[in-house]
Amino acid sequence: MRTKICIVVLIVLLSVAGCKRVNWKEFSSANGKFSVMMPGEPQEQHETVKTAVGPVDLYMHILDVGTSAYIVGYSDYPEDLIKNSEVNILLEGARNGAISNIRGTLVNEKDISIAGNPGKEFNFSVPKRPELPNKGIGKSRIFLVGNRLYQCMVVGDKNTKNEDIDKFLESFTLK
């Protein structure tokens, strides 16, 4: 799973060299029960991932805007896992997995919530490498709502605008 997500993020980052200004619009997922503002229409990807707790369906919506990628997704975990686990440990595991998938390094983090549900916001750096010629940056928010894990992430080069990152992350709402 880590390799596939890393490859997807890198392909998205490299697929277009220029960045056109587009109007931000709301993207809603009826099945995901969320909405978020995005600077274009994302492409949906679905994958069933084998995990230690059994198969987990991962739904991702990815938008490439040149040197940045906007990613929002969710996955449902077995209810028994959620009931028998400490929430903070689950969120830390999701954070660590997201960062390691793109070979990034955690810069900072803070606890957050959405509609009373726990979450984390974290910034990370991505090292310079052939497929990412400039050092990359990223910011993500993850939330655990019942047995569903939501993930919102922006990955881009060092010129990615903080106001665009924040607009995306702050617009995420549950439906």
N, C-alpha and C positions, 0 to 999 in steps of 0.2 A: 504494500500500500504506500509506504513512504517513497519508494522509487517512482511509482506511477504519479503521485501528486507532485513530486519534485520535477519530473519530466514535463507534466502539464504546465506547471507554473513557468518553467524555463522556456517552453515552446511559446507560451502566450507572450512572454516578455520579448522574445526575439522575432516574433512573426511580422511585426510592423515596425519600421524604423522611425517613422514620423508620428506626430500626434496632432490630430485635428480637434478643434474645439467643437463639442457637440452639446446639445441641451441635455441637462439632467432630467430624468424622468423616473417615476416610481415603477419599480419592478415588484410584482407580487407573486407569491407561490401559494396557490390554494392548498396543495397537498402539504407544503411545508408550514403553512399557517404563519407567514411573515410577509413583510414588505420592506423595501429598502430603496433609497434613491441611488441611481447609477447613471453614469454619463454615456449610456448606450444600452443596447439589448444584449444580455449575456447568453452564452451557449450553455445548455444543460448537459451534464454528464452524470451517469448513474453507474455505480459499481458495487458489487457485493464483495465485501472484504472478509477474508477468513481471519478471525481473531481467537484469542484464548478462550473467550466466552461464547464462541460460535460465530456464524456468519452475521455480518452487520451490513445493512444497505447504506451506502453513502451517496447523497444527492448533492451535487455541486453545480453552481451557476457561475460561470467565469466570463469576465469581460476584459478583453485586451484593448488598451488604448495607447499603444506604442510602447513607451518605456515603463508602463505601469500595468498591473493586473489587479482587478477587483474581483474578489472571490467571496461568495456567500454560500453556505451549505448547511446541511443537517444530517444527522444520523440518529437512529433509534436504537437504544441499548436494551438488553433484557431487563425487565423490571426487577428481577431478583438481584441483579448486579447492583443496581442503584440502591435498593433497600439495604443491602448488606455491605455497602462501601461508604467511606467518609467522602462527602462532597468535595472538600478541598483537594483530596488526593486524586479524585477523578478529574477535576479541572487542571491540576498540575500535570497530570499525565497527558491530557489533551494538549496543553500548552507545549510541553516538551516534545510531543510527537509532531506538532505543527512546525516547530522551529527546526527539529532535526530533519524533517522531510525536505527542507530547502537548504540544509546544511548551514543554518543561521546560528547566531549567538544572541542570547537574551541580553537586552540592554537594561530594561526596567519593567516593572509590572505593578499593578494595583488591583485590589478587589473592587468589583462593581456589581451592579444588579440590574435586572430588568423586570418590571412588574412583580417585584418581591422575590425573584429567582436569582440565585447566585451566579456570578460570572467573574471573569478576569479580563483586564486589558493589559496588553504588553507590547513593547517595542522591541525590535530585534534588528540586527545587522546581517547582511549577506555578503560574504567575501567576493572580491573581484575574481572572475574566472573567465575562460574563453566565451561562454555563452552569456555572460553578464559583464561586459567590458568595463563598466563603472561599478564601484562598490555599491551594493544595494542596501535599501532600508525597507523596513516593514513595520506595520502596526496591525494588531488584531484584537478582536473581542470575541470571547467565547462565553456561552451561557448554558447552564443546565436547567431545563424546564421539564419537570417530571423525569421521564426517561429519555428525553430528546436532548441531544447536544447540538447547539447552533454555533457556527463559526463564521465570522466575518473577517476578511483579511485584505490588506492592500500590500502588494510587493512592487517595488520599483527601484529605479536608480536614484542616486543622491539628489537629483533635480525634481523628484516627485513633490508636488505642492502639498504642504501640510494641511492647507484649508480644504483641498479635495479629499484627502484621506479622512479628515474629521467629518466632513459633510457626509460621506458614505457611512462611516461607522456610527455617527450620531443619529442617522436617519432610520436605523434598523428598528422595526417595531413588530410586536407579535399581533397576530390577527385572531 
